[in-house]
Amino acid sequence: MLIEDVRQDKPNCGRALDKLFVPLLAKLPFKAADAHHRLCVLAEFAEAQTDEVLDEALRLLLMPNRKGGPTTDVRQRHVEKAIADARAMLAQRVASQSGPLLFPGTGAHAAALAKVEAVDPAWAAELRSQPFIKRSVLRGYGVEQVP
């Protein structure tokens, strides 16, 4: 009932409601003094986030025994903290993918190894055994910057 009331009052927040609040509130109740108003505010805040942030925030909110997270109910501060944490985590992932180091298991690492393999297979084998690859080392050997 609460979700449908918010959906009627905030029709522009349907994506946030469907991606975050419907699955969340199906598992945990929302606790707030003025639940309708608080959920409307949260829905507008969540609607401004990317799908990836909403997915990660939902995962964080539903994670069992998450420090500072909900255990029996969901509150406004839980949702705000989960969204902030999700944004920080995703920003860190982007930074690590475009930073000076390439880590195994990432697309950039695989692309770098493929380029090195075409230039020098022995060096590619050596790079595979290292915990990371420095982009500057790649440039020093004539391998162009990888995405």
Beta strands, then each sheet from edge to edge (+ up, - down):
strand 1: 101-102
strand 2: 133-134
sheet 1: 1+ 2-
end
